[in-house]
């Protein structure tokens, strides 16, 4: 039976930084995640009236590196992130 080695915090930081470097080098893909039209209208009306709006988003994490992707807006993301969203049925 193989013994699983637990990563140290420094090792995990390196994995996260390496992942970030790989993702930054990838081709970018434009995605637009679904946002209910009624919620979008409410958010836009609040923004136009000068209120501080916290736009909803979807988080995608890869080896500790996270992306927050706003819903209902076109956003450029690395190809791998787009593939994960597609596999999850979100894009």
Wavefront OBJ file of the C-alpha trace (Angstrom):
o trace
v 0.000 0.000 0.000
v 1.392 3.396 -1.025
v 1.818 6.018 1.658
v 0.306 9.376 0.755
v 2.587 12.318 1.436
v 0.919 15.444 2.719
v 2.157 18.666 1.101
v 3.725 21.318 3.267
v 2.416 24.868 3.069
v 5.495 25.907 1.057
v 5.002 23.022 -1.379
v 1.343 23.928 -1.865
v 2.300 27.584 -2.437
v 4.696 26.439 -5.157
v 1.994 24.313 -6.805
v -0.380 27.299 -6.743
v 2.240 29.653 -8.238
v 3.169 27.105 -10.914
v -0.508 26.682 -11.788
v -0.929 30.463 -12.049
v 2.044 30.645 -14.436
v 0.657 27.899 -16.663
v -2.804 29.490 -16.756
v -1.399 32.940 -17.619
v 0.341 31.463 -20.666
v -2.816 29.807 -22.019
v -5.029 31.116 -24.799
v -7.916 33.157 -23.402
v -11.535 32.283 -24.131
v -14.507 34.626 -23.704
v -17.244 33.150 -21.518
v -20.574 34.491 -20.308
v -22.172 32.675 -17.397
v -25.948 32.751 -16.970
v -27.544 35.429 -14.828
v -31.322 35.561 -14.408
v -32.570 38.566 -16.458
v -34.705 39.829 -13.569
v -31.753 39.784 -11.175
v -29.623 41.539 -13.788
v -32.217 44.331 -14.081
v -32.278 44.775 -10.292
v -28.474 44.919 -10.110
v -28.201 47.396 -12.984
v -30.939 49.613 -11.512
v -29.175 49.636 -8.149
v -25.858 50.491 -9.820
v -27.445 53.313 -11.857
v -28.946 54.780 -8.673
v -25.436 55.011 -7.213
v -25.636 52.060 -4.839
v -22.643 49.810 -4.257
v -23.497 46.568 -6.054
v -21.919 43.200 -5.281
v -22.275 41.484 -8.657
v -22.774 37.707 -8.325
v -19.922 35.485 -9.430
v -18.827 31.872 -9.813
v -15.549 30.696 -8.300
v -13.317 28.267 -10.190
v -10.318 26.937 -8.280
v -7.403 25.018 -9.748
v -4.664 23.787 -7.388
v -5.318 26.644 -4.982
v -5.472 29.352 -7.681
v -8.952 30.900 -7.830
v -10.907 32.843 -10.434
v -14.038 34.845 -9.607
v -16.096 35.056 -12.799
v -18.920 37.589 -12.871
v -22.272 36.199 -13.953
v -24.046 37.678 -16.966
v -20.976 39.505 -18.296
v -18.500 38.523 -20.982
v -15.202 37.670 -19.295
v -11.923 36.364 -20.698
v -10.502 33.345 -18.899
v -7.768 30.793 -19.649
v -8.876 27.854 -21.800
v -8.630 25.404 -18.875
v -11.012 27.527 -16.780
v -13.502 27.622 -19.680
v -13.257 23.828 -19.979
v -13.995 23.386 -16.266
v -17.027 25.682 -16.556
v -18.221 23.737 -19.586
v -17.798 20.364 -17.840
v -19.783 21.726 -14.876
v -22.585 22.789 -17.228
v -22.113 26.477 -16.412
v -20.908 27.623 -19.838
l 1 2 3 4 5 6 7 8 9 10 11 12 13 14 15 16 17 18 19 20 21 22 23 24 25 26 27 28 29 30 31 32 33 34 35 36 37 38 39 40 41 42 43 44 45 46 47 48 49 50 51 52 53 54 55 56 57 58 59 60 61 62 63 64 65 66 67 68 69 70 71 72 73 74 75 76 77 78 79 80 81 82 83 84 85 86 87 88 89 90 91
